[in-house]
């Protein structure tokens, strides 16, 4: 599967979301997936080959790289995007289940409504769909926050240092190791963190809107 | 590797699956294929270049890499994904065969070509069993080839032409371990889903068969529970046989 296929899946579910949800999807794909695809090869492509340590000891660079980069930023963002997109598929699954139930109900009544016309209508966000949608928003928020926190903890902030000092075996004593393109990596990290925060704010606003709508109706 | 082709083929099978089958398909697409293509392939990209041994002996690194990685973990993962996705095609083939029969005899043979009953029920069960077997098989292969999902940072190698024992270091060991754990967990999740789906369709089929077997009150034979039980069992087998042919 690639990102365009994921986009088609999410756009299908998008029909039933609020306008904030539609904005969220655009922010997700333009500012995060597209930037990730662009940044991945060009900025992080040579992260291990250009990680140079001031030593001739074989194996020292591997060990130091492994110590300072247990998971690459790119992989963390990729996993974050996959997990953040999954709750929307919950909504899509519920909508298709509703369509099938309605089709069976109409068939029993004697009206043979085509599944295609049922698929084209837009369900109002009420009842069970409201709860599914609210749950999906909560999960999205949790995943976003979780991954941001993981990135912060693993890399001690969002800044990439130029020099790291390593004394893992087999490096002799203390060895200076230099990271490739630290400033560019810092810029992209801050950009992705900002986009992630914007998405979180959008999700919280959408949740507040849904709750307010439910209270007004009830 | 053109995963898009595999995806388009599998999406076609989606029509004839149960609800759990569709969830299985989404898990495979989203958590396995997407993660593999977007992340895992890149982690293992330079695995041989980053495999460094503490020796100047030419050929030693090659020999050691070949000894420790007869097949790369990421290739084993790809093979697992392909093998696990293909049994679903059996179901699509069977439905196509049913359509072919109807077209040949030019009359309606089946009430619903896609409903899981009779021969299609067996094909579906067989495909589920094969899927589970392939999953378990690949997990076992990982376990025996690589001693579980451990990726040690240091390996000691004494293959010829390496002099004595040589320290060799793997690149990105922790990241590889994380992705192998992700692969293992999604594999176990898919095994669980297959198992649940198998229980579900077997139960549904048994329910269908049992609910068809009723004996009207005025024709009830003398109460001997064993006789009724065997009578029911025999009629179930007869029914299954007729549904096959």
Interface residues (C-beta under 8 A of the other chain):
Chain A: X1 X2 X3 X5 X6 X40 X48 X49 X57 X58 X59 X61 X62 X63 X65 X66 X69 X70 X71 X72 X74 X75 X78 X79 X82 X85 X86 X89 X93 X97 X170
Chain B: X3 X4 X7 X19 X22 X23 X26 X29 X30 X31 X33 X34 X35 X37 X38 X39 X42 X43 X46 X49 X50 X52 X53 X54 X55 X153 X154 X167 X168 X169 X170 X171 X172 X173 X174 X175 X178 X179 X182
